[in-house]
């Protein structure tokens, strides 16, 4: 059984919480410093957004760009600085989890829940990257704490906090809207709480959150609802709507996201909920976790779903599973789960530090998607410099896909030659096609940089085409990326 006693009596839970989170934060900041991976193209895109602060961007609301801009304005524009918000924000989310656990159960549950959340496999991986889920989870946790507090007091401050957190979460990612769905589910399954539906504080909170997302809605209105259209397109509900393999794939992936023991425990809790009445706090947490996971499984069955799409569910699920393990005295399972999570955390830290240096059996290249981009940009700059040396400089660089455009803009940020995105459809398909589309106003000659080799269709739109080079760059020991360069001039379009 897990000892709750120290040499001087009861455990100092406050010291354990602060010390544990501080150690994890220090480890993750250090791991970021030694992280050898290039920016993933989404990260590079978010950095580019941060250069032009706005109330919206093509595929996401604006908060991620504002956060990156704040950190890079102080720290610089290295990969380390761009990703630095992540471990700090995850630490803030863990503190929010602590508040939820303490509010619904007790201090011990809050502290252990916070430490469990801070060591989740998905959190350990996410702490080495920067994504929209990172700030979303902070505000989801704050909003859930505020909601729980509203049931205890008639004061207005929890409602104001809920409203601000809800609005900030929407500006991080539209997935914050799941909060409303979960609240409806909770009120439907908890008759004694339905008075909240008549509480003016709730509607004030929703009004605050709604007001905070209005600037983003206006941005979308001025850009033909680009973000909302992208979000709908991302669901990919066209074509056949039966994909049981995708649903199974998503379901299995959650054992990795939440941890195998914790996700298994969550399934056991769901089974219990169908057979017996759960405590009121458990029902609240169940309502703010399981509906999201279930909905994303349905989405995966109808089309597809990424493993992180149910991320918000694990704020409540962490507290629920931790509280259940404490109540059931399941300390062996608890310790085993923490042990697995710590092992995964260390594996990720070491893996990122030696990414691309250590060959793995079977040709496995786990970091292939985040390596080789700087080398591709260096190869592009070599082509530009060679052309300038011959007195035949390129006037622009052209890319025919979003990943390459994002990576070139970041890793060639000191290069004076502008980078443009190829747009072959009337409606832009990414942010670069929206704000940096190639057009006839761009003078040639142009250097086309493509990962599609001879399969690219872009040269068909030019009168003069010369394939000038191919460069195979390393994306780790077991992976390469072929970059092809064309010299183009005489654009046929308008």
C-alpha positions as CSV (number, residue, x, y, z in Angstrom):
1,X,0.0,0.0,0.0
2,X,1.2,3.5,-0.9
3,X,2.6,5.1,2.3
4,X,0.9,8.4,3.2
5,X,3.2,9.0,6.1
6,X,6.6,10.7,6.1
7,X,9.2,10.8,8.8
8,X,7.6,13.8,10.4
9,X,4.0,12.6,10.1
10,X,1.4,13.2,7.4
11,X,2.7,14.0,3.9
12,X,3.0,17.7,3.2
13,X,0.7,17.6,0.1
14,X,1.5,21.2,-0.8
15,X,5.2,20.5,-0.8
16,X,4.7,17.3,-2.8
17,X,2.6,19.1,-5.4
18,X,5.0,22.1,-5.9
19,X,8.1,19.9,-5.7
20,X,6.8,17.3,-8.1
21,X,5.6,19.7,-10.7
22,X,8.7,21.8,-10.4
23,X,10.9,18.7,-11.0
24,X,8.8,17.7,-14.0
25,X,8.9,21.3,-15.4
26,X,12.7,21.5,-15.0
27,X,13.2,18.1,-16.7
28,X,11.0,19.1,-19.6
29,X,12.6,22.5,-20.2
30,X,16.0,20.7,-20.1
31,X,14.7,18.1,-22.6
32,X,13.5,20.9,-24.9
33,X,17.0,22.5,-24.8
34,X,18.5,19.2,-26.0
35,X,15.7,18.3,-28.4
36,X,17.3,17.6,-31.8
37,X,14.1,17.5,-33.9
38,X,13.2,20.2,-36.4
39,X,10.0,22.1,-36.0
40,X,7.0,20.0,-37.2
41,X,5.3,21.8,-40.1
42,X,2.3,22.7,-37.9
43,X,4.7,24.3,-35.4
44,X,6.5,26.2,-38.1
45,X,3.1,27.4,-39.4
46,X,2.1,28.6,-35.9
47,X,5.4,30.5,-35.7
48,X,4.6,32.2,-39.0
49,X,1.2,33.2,-37.7
50,X,2.8,34.8,-34.7
51,X,4.7,37.3,-37.0
52,X,1.3,38.8,-38.0
53,X,-0.9,39.0,-34.8
54,X,-4.5,38.8,-35.8
55,X,-7.9,37.6,-34.5
56,X,-7.9,34.5,-36.7
57,X,-5.9,32.3,-39.0
58,X,-6.9,29.8,-41.7
59,X,-7.1,26.6,-39.7
60,X,-7.2,27.7,-36.0
61,X,-8.3,30.5,-33.7
62,X,-5.6,33.0,-32.7
63,X,-4.4,32.2,-29.2
64,X,-1.6,29.8,-30.2
65,X,0.0,32.5,-32.3
66,X,-0.3,35.1,-29.6
67,X,1.4,32.8,-27.1
68,X,4.3,32.0,-29.4
69,X,4.7,35.6,-30.2
70,X,4.9,36.5,-26.5
71,X,7.6,33.9,-25.8
72,X,9.7,34.5,-28.9
73,X,9.5,38.2,-28.3
74,X,11.4,37.6,-25.1
75,X,13.4,34.4,-25.8
76,X,14.1,34.4,-29.5
77,X,12.9,32.4,-32.5
78,X,14.8,29.1,-32.0
79,X,13.0,25.8,-31.9
80,X,13.5,25.8,-28.1
81,X,11.8,29.2,-27.6
82,X,8.9,28.4,-29.9
83,X,8.2,25.3,-28.0
84,X,8.9,26.7,-24.5
85,X,5.3,27.7,-23.7
86,X,4.3,24.0,-23.8
87,X,5.8,22.7,-20.5
88,X,4.7,25.8,-18.6
89,X,1.2,25.6,-19.9
90,X,1.0,21.8,-19.1
91,X,2.2,22.7,-15.6
92,X,-0.6,25.2,-15.3
93,X,-3.1,22.6,-16.5
94,X,-1.9,20.2,-13.8
95,X,-2.5,22.9,-11.2
96,X,-6.0,23.3,-12.6
97,X,-6.5,19.5,-12.2
98,X,-5.4,19.8,-8.6
99,X,-8.0,22.5,-8.0
100,X,-10.7,20.2,-9.5
101,X,-9.6,17.2,-7.4
102,X,-9.5,19.2,-4.2
103,X,-12.8,20.8,-4.9
104,X,-14.7,17.6,-5.6
105,X,-12.8,15.3,-3.2
106,X,-9.9,16.3,-1.0
107,X,-6.4,17.7,-1.1
108,X,-4.7,14.3,-1.4
109,X,-6.9,13.5,-4.5
110,X,-6.1,16.9,-6.0
111,X,-2.3,16.5,-5.5
112,X,-2.1,13.0,-6.8
113,X,-4.4,13.8,-9.8
114,X,-2.2,16.7,-10.7
115,X,0.9,14.6,-10.6
116,X,-0.8,11.8,-12.6
117,X,-1.9,14.3,-15.3
118,X,1.6,15.8,-15.5
119,X,3.1,12.4,-16.2
120,X,0.5,11.2,-18.8
121,X,2.1,9.9,-21.9
122,X,0.3,12.4,-24.1
123,X,1.4,15.2,-21.9
124,X,5.0,14.1,-21.9
125,X,5.0,14.0,-25.7
126,X,3.1,17.3,-26.0
127,X,5.5,19.0,-23.7
128,X,8.2,18.6,-26.4
129,X,6.1,20.3,-29.0
130,X,3.8,23.3,-29.3
131,X,0.2,22.8,-30.4
132,X,-3.3,24.2,-29.9
133,X,-4.2,21.5,-27.5
134,X,-1.7,22.9,-24.9
135,X,-3.5,26.1,-24.1
136,X,-6.9,24.5,-24.7
137,X,-6.3,22.1,-21.8
138,X,-5.4,24.9,-19.4
139,X,-8.7,26.7,-19.9
140,X,-10.7,23.5,-20.0
141,X,-9.4,22.7,-16.5
142,X,-10.0,26.2,-15.2
143,X,-13.6,26.1,-16.6
144,X,-14.3,22.8,-15.0
145,X,-13.0,23.9,-11.7
146,X,-15.2,27.1,-11.9
147,X,-18.2,25.0,-12.8
148,X,-17.7,22.7,-9.8
149,X,-17.3,25.8,-7.6
150,X,-20.6,27.2,-8.9
151,X,-22.5,24.3,-7.4
152,X,-21.0,25.1,-3.9
153,X,-21.6,28.9,-3.8
154,X,-23.9,31.6,-5.1
155,X,-21.0,34.0,-5.5
156,X,-20.4,35.5,-8.9
157,X,-16.7,35.0,-9.2
158,X,-16.9,31.3,-10.3
159,X,-19.2,32.3,-13.2
160,X,-16.9,35.1,-14.2
161,X,-14.0,32.7,-14.2
162,X,-15.9,30.1,-16.2
163,X,-16.8,32.7,-18.8
164,X,-13.3,33.9,-19.2
165,X,-11.9,30.4,-19.3
166,X,-14.6,29.3,-21.8
167,X,-13.9,32.3,-24.1
168,X,-10.1,31.8,-23.9
169,X,-10.5,28.1,-24.6
170,X,-12.5,28.9,-27.7
171,X,-9.8,31.2,-28.9
172,X,-7.3,28.3,-28.4
173,X,-9.3,25.7,-30.3
174,X,-13.0,25.2,-31.2
175,X,-12.9,21.9,-29.3
176,X,-13.7,24.0,-26.2
177,X,-17.3,23.8,-27.4
178,X,-17.4,20.2,-26.2
179,X,-17.7,21.8,-22.7
180,X,-21.3,22.8,-23.5
181,X,-22.1,19.3,-24.8
182,X,-20.7,17.8,-21.6
183,X,-22.6,20.2,-19.4
184,X,-25.9,19.3,-21.1
185,X,-25.1,15.6,-20.6
186,X,-24.4,16.2,-17.0
187,X,-27.5,18.1,-16.3
188,X,-29.5,15.5,-18.2
189,X,-28.2,12.7,-16.0
190,X,-28.3,14.7,-12.7
191,X,-31.8,16.0,-12.0
192,X,-30.7,17.7,-8.7
193,X,-28.4,19.9,-10.6
194,X,-30.8,21.1,-13.3
195,X,-31.5,24.3,-11.4
196,X,-28.2,25.5,-13.0
197,X,-30.1,25.7,-16.3
198,X,-32.1,28.6,-14.7
199,X,-29.1,30.2,-13.0
200,X,-28.4,33.6,-14.5
201,X,-24.8,33.2,-13.6
202,X,-24.5,30.4,-16.2
203,X,-25.8,32.6,-19.0
204,X,-23.6,35.5,-17.9
205,X,-20.6,33.1,-18.2
206,X,-21.7,31.9,-21.6
207,X,-22.2,35.5,-22.7
208,X,-18.6,36.4,-21.6
209,X,-17.2,33.4,-23.5
210,X,-19.3,34.2,-26.5
211,X,-18.1,37.9,-26.5
212,X,-14.5,36.8,-26.4
213,X,-14.8,34.7,-29.6
214,X,-16.7,37.4,-31.5
215,X,-13.5,39.0,-33.0
216,X,-12.5,35.6,-34.4
217,X,-16.0,35.2,-35.8
218,X,-15.7,38.6,-37.5
219,X,-12.3,37.6,-38.9
220,X,-13.9,34.5,-40.3
221,X,-16.7,36.6,-41.8
222,X,-14.1,38.7,-43.5
223,X,-12.2,35.6,-44.8
224,X,-15.2,33.6,-46.1
225,X,-15.3,31.5,-42.9
226,X,-11.9,30.0,-43.6
227,X,-11.4,28.5,-40.2
228,X,-14.9,27.1,-39.8
229,X,-14.7,25.7,-43.3
230,X,-11.4,24.0,-42.6
231,X,-12.7,22.6,-39.3
232,X,-15.7,21.1,-41.3
233,X,-13.4,19.8,-44.0
234,X,-11.1,18.2,-41.4
235,X,-13.9,15.9,-40.4
236,X,-14.0,14.5,-43.9
237,X,-17.5,13.2,-43.9
238,X,-17.5,12.8,-47.7
239,X,-17.6,9.4,-49.3
240,X,-18.2,6.1,-47.5
241,X,-19.3,6.6,-43.8
242,X,-18.4,3.2,-42.5
243,X,-14.8,2.8,-41.2
244,X,-14.8,0.4,-38.2
245,X,-11.0,0.0,-38.6
246,X,-10.6,3.8,-38.0
247,X,-12.8,3.6,-34.9
248,X,-10.8,0.7,-33.5
249,X,-7.5,2.5,-34.3
250,X,-8.6,5.6,-32.4
251,X,-9.9,3.5,-29.5
252,X,-6.6,1.6,-29.2
253,X,-4.6,4.8,-29.5
254,X,-6.3,6.1,-26.3
255,X,-4.4,3.4,-24.3
256,X,-1.3,5.3,-25.4
257,X,-2.7,8.8,-24.9
258,X,-4.0,8.2,-21.3
259,X,-1.8,5.3,-20.4
260,X,-2.8,1.6,-20.5
261,X,-3.7,1.2,-16.9
262,X,-5.6,4.5,-16.6
263,X,-7.6,4.0,-19.8
264,X,-8.4,0.4,-18.7
265,X,-9.6,1.8,-15.3
266,X,-11.7,4.4,-17.1
267,X,-13.5,1.6,-19.0
268,X,-14.1,-0.3,-15.7
269,X,-15.6,2.9,-14.2
270,X,-17.9,3.2,-17.2
271,X,-19.0,-0.4,-16.7
272,X,-19.7,0.2,-13.1
273,X,-21.7,3.3,-14.0
274,X,-24.1,1.1,-16.0
275,X,-24.6,-1.2,-13.0
276,X,-24.6,1.1,-10.0
277,X,-25.1,4.7,-9.0
278,X,-21.9,6.6,-8.8
279,X,-21.1,9.4,-6.3
280,X,-22.1,12.9,-7.6
281,X,-18.6,14.0,-8.1
282,X,-17.8,10.9,-10.2
283,X,-20.9,11.6,-12.4
284,X,-19.7,15.1,-13.1
285,X,-16.3,13.9,-14.2
286,X,-17.8,11.1,-16.2
287,X,-20.0,13.5,-18.0
288,X,-16.9,15.7,-18.9
289,X,-14.9,12.9,-20.2
290,X,-16.7,9.9,-21.7
291,X,-19.1,11.8,-24.1
292,X,-16.1,13.4,-25.8
293,X,-14.3,10.0,-26.3
294,X,-17.5,8.4,-27.5
295,X,-18.2,11.2,-29.9
296,X,-14.7,11.0,-31.4
297,X,-15.1,7.2,-31.8
298,X,-18.2,7.8,-33.8
299,X,-16.4,10.4,-35.8
300,X,-13.6,7.9,-36.5
301,X,-16.1,5.3,-37.5
302,X,-17.7,7.8,-40.0
303,X,-14.4,9.1,-41.3
304,X,-11.2,9.4,-39.3
305,X,-9.9,10.9,-36.0
306,X,-6.5,11.8,-34.7
307,X,-5.4,10.3,-31.4
308,X,-5.4,13.8,-29.7
309,X,-8.9,14.8,-30.7
310,X,-10.3,13.7,-27.4
311,X,-7.6,15.4,-25.3
312,X,-10.0,17.5,-23.3
313,X,-11.6,14.4,-21.9
314,X,-8.5,13.4,-19.9
315,X,-8.6,16.4,-17.6
316,X,-11.8,15.1,-15.9
317,X,-10.8,11.5,-16.5
318,X,-7.5,11.9,-14.6
319,X,-9.3,13.1,-11.5
320,X,-12.0,10.5,-11.8
321,X,-9.6,7.5,-12.2
322,X,-7.3,8.8,-9.5
323,X,-10.1,9.3,-7.0
324,X,-11.5,5.9,-7.8
325,X,-8.1,4.2,-7.2
326,X,-7.7,6.0,-3.9
327,X,-11.2,5.0,-2.8
328,X,-10.6,1.4,-3.9
329,X,-7.2,1.3,-2.3
330,X,-5.8,0.2,-5.7
331,X,-2.3,1.5,-4.9
332,X,-0.5,-1.3,-6.7
333,X,-2.2,-0.3,-10.0
334,X,-1.6,3.4,-9.2
335,X,2.1,2.8,-8.6
336,X,2.4,0.7,-11.8
337,X,0.7,3.3,-13.8
338,X,3.0,6.1,-12.5
339,X,6.0,3.8,-13.2
340,X,4.9,3.3,-16.8
341,X,4.3,7.0,-17.3
342,X,7.7,7.9,-15.9
343,X,9.4,5.4,-18.1
344,X,7.6,6.8,-21.2
345,X,8.6,10.3,-20.1
346,X,12.2,9.4,-19.9
347,X,12.0,7.5,-23.2
348,X,10.6,10.5,-25.0
349,X,13.2,12.8,-23.5
350,X,16.1,10.6,-24.5
351,X,14.5,9.9,-27.9
352,X,14.2,13.6,-28.7
353,X,17.8,14.2,-27.5
354,X,19.2,11.5,-29.8
355,X,16.7,11.9,-32.7
356,X,18.3,10.9,-35.9
357,X,21.5,9.6,-34.3
358,X,20.6,6.1,-33.2
359,X,19.6,3.5,-35.7
360,X,16.5,1.4,-34.8
361,X,15.8,-2.1,-35.8
362,X,13.5,-2.8,-38.7
363,X,14.2,0.6,-40.3
364,X,11.9,2.4,-37.8
365,X,12.1,6.2,-38.0
366,X,9.9,7.6,-35.3
367,X,11.1,11.2,-35.8
368,X,11.1,11.1,-39.6
369,X,8.3,13.7,-39.9
370,X,10.3,16.1,-37.7
371,X,13.7,15.7,-39.2
372,X,15.3,16.8,-42.5
373,X,13.4,20.1,-42.8
374,X,16.3,22.3,-42.0
375,X,18.5,20.3,-44.4
376,X,15.8,20.8,-47.1
377,X,15.9,24.6,-46.4
378,X,19.7,24.6,-46.5
379,X,19.6,22.8,-49.9
380,X,17.2,25.4,-51.1
381,X,19.4,28.3,-50.0
382,X,22.3,26.6,-51.7
383,X,20.4,26.7,-55.0
384,X,19.6,30.4,-54.5
385,X,23.2,31.3,-53.7
386,X,24.5,29.3,-56.7
387,X,22.1,31.2,-59.0
388,X,23.2,34.5,-57.5
389,X,26.8,33.6,-58.0
390,X,26.2,33.0,-61.7
391,X,24.4,36.3,-62.1
392,X,21.0,34.6,-62.6
393,X,19.2,35.1,-59.3
394,X,15.8,33.7,-58.6
395,X,13.1,36.3,-57.9
396,X,11.0,34.0,-55.7
397,X,10.7,30.5,-54.2
398,X,7.6,28.5,-54.9
399,X,6.3,25.6,-52.8
400,X,3.5,23.2,-53.8
401,X,2.5,21.9,-50.4
402,X,1.8,23.3,-46.9
403,X,4.5,21.4,-45.0
404,X,7.3,22.6,-47.3
405,X,6.0,26.2,-47.4
406,X,5.9,26.4,-43.6
407,X,9.4,24.9,-43.1
408,X,11.0,27.1,-45.8
409,X,9.5,30.2,-44.2
410,X,10.9,29.3,-40.8
411,X,14.3,27.8,-41.7
412,X,15.0,30.5,-44.5
413,X,13.7,33.4,-42.3
414,X,16.9,35.3,-43.0
415,X,16.7,34.8,-46.8
416,X,15.6,37.9,-48.8
417,X,14.0,35.9,-51.6
418,X,10.3,35.6,-50.9
419,X,8.5,32.3,-50.5
420,X,5.1,31.8,-52.1
421,X,2.5,29.0,-52.0
422,X,1.1,27.3,-55.1
423,X,-2.7,27.7,-55.3
424,X,-4.5,25.7,-57.9
425,X,-8.0,25.8,-56.6
426,X,-10.4,28.8,-56.3
427,X,-10.6,28.3,-52.5
428,X,-7.4,28.4,-50.5
429,X,-6.6,25.1,-48.7
430,X,-4.2,26.5,-46.1
431,X,-3.1,29.7,-44.6
432,X,-0.2,30.2,-47.0
433,X,-2.5,29.9,-50.0
434,X,-4.7,32.5,-48.3
435,X,-2.0,35.1,-47.5
436,X,0.9,34.2,-49.8
437,X,-0.5,32.8,-53.0
438,X,1.6,32.7,-56.1
439,X,0.2,34.9,-58.9
440,X,1.2,36.5,-62.2
441,X,2.4,39.5,-60.3
442,X,5.4,37.5,-59.1
443,X,8.2,38.0,-61.5
444,X,10.4,35.1,-62.6
445,X,12.6,33.2,-62.8
446,X,11.2,31.2,-59.9
447,X,12.7,28.3,-58.0
448,X,10.1,25.5,-57.4
449,X,10.9,23.4,-54.4
450,X,8.8,20.2,-54.3
451,X,8.6,16.8,-52.5
452,X,6.6,15.3,-55.3
453,X,9.5,14.9,-57.7
454,X,8.4,14.4,-61.3
455,X,4.8,14.0,-60.2
456,X,4.3,17.7,-59.4
457,X,1.9,19.5,-61.8
458,X,3.2,23.0,-61.2
459,X,5.7,23.1,-64.1
460,X,2.8,22.5,-66.5
461,X,1.8,26.1,-65.9
462,X,5.0,27.6,-67.1
463,X,6.5,28.1,-70.6
464,X,10.1,27.5,-69.6
465,X,10.9,24.6,-67.3
466,X,14.3,23.3,-66.2
467,X,14.8,20.6,-63.6
468,X,18.0,21.9,-62.0
469,X,18.7,19.5,-59.1
470,X,17.5,16.7,-56.8
471,X,18.7,16.5,-53.3
472,X,18.1,13.6,-50.9
473,X,18.3,14.9,-47.3
474,X,18.5,12.8,-44.2
475,X,15.4,12.7,-42.0
476,X,17.2,10.6,-39.4
477,X,19.3,7.5,-40.0
478,X,16.5,5.3,-41.3
479,X,14.7,7.9,-43.4
480,X,15.4,10.4,-46.2
481,X,13.4,13.1,-47.9
482,X,13.8,13.8,-51.7
483,X,13.7,17.4,-52.6
484,X,13.5,18.4,-56.3
485,X,14.2,21.8,-57.7
486,X,12.9,23.4,-60.9
487,X,13.7,26.7,-62.6
488,X,10.5,28.2,-63.9
489,X,9.6,31.2,-66.0
490,X,6.9,32.4,-68.3
491,X,3.8,31.8,-66.1
492,X,0.8,30.9,-68.3
493,X,-1.9,31.9,-65.8
494,X,-3.4,35.2,-64.9
